[in-house]
C-alpha cells in the first residue's frame, strides 16, 4: 500500500509539472495576433519583441479594422501609450515623391534609421501636437501615434525592436 501511495504521489507530481510546463509554453510561444485576425491580414506584421526594457505590448488591444484592412495594437513605451497601426502599403506610397509629399504635409521634423526601416516623425495639424511616426517598409505601412511626448531614443527603442511575426 505504501508503494502504491508513493507511486501515486510521484505520478501526480509529474502530471502537475507537465501541466505547468505546457501552460508556460503556451503563454510564451503563442502569437499575440489571434487566429481570427491572422486569417484576414494580407501583409507582414511587425510586433514588439518580448522582454525589452521599456516596451510593454498590450496583447488585449490587438484589433483588425476590416473596412480599412488595418491592424492596430497598443504598446507602452516607457509607460507612455502608443497606438501602432499597420496595413499593406497603399499603391500611391510606392512612389517615393508622393510619400515625401505626404510627410511634408504632416510636418515631418525628424527621421532616423532603425531595424524596421526609415522612420519619420511628424506632428500633423489635426492631432494638436501629438507625434505620429511613419515607417514605410516595402510591404507594410506602420503608423505609430504617441499620446504623450516620446523622445527620439524612445521612438528608436520601439522601432528597433519590432519583429516580423
PyMOL commands that set and color helices and strands:
alter all, ss='L'
color gray80, all
select helices_A, chain A and resi 2-29+35-38+91-94+96-105+125-127+152-160
alter helices_A, ss='H'
color red, helices_A
select strands_A, chain A and resi 46-48+55-65+70-77+80-88+108-114+117-122+132-136+140-146+162-164
alter strands_A, ss='S'
color yellow, strands_A
deselect
rebuild
show_as cartoon
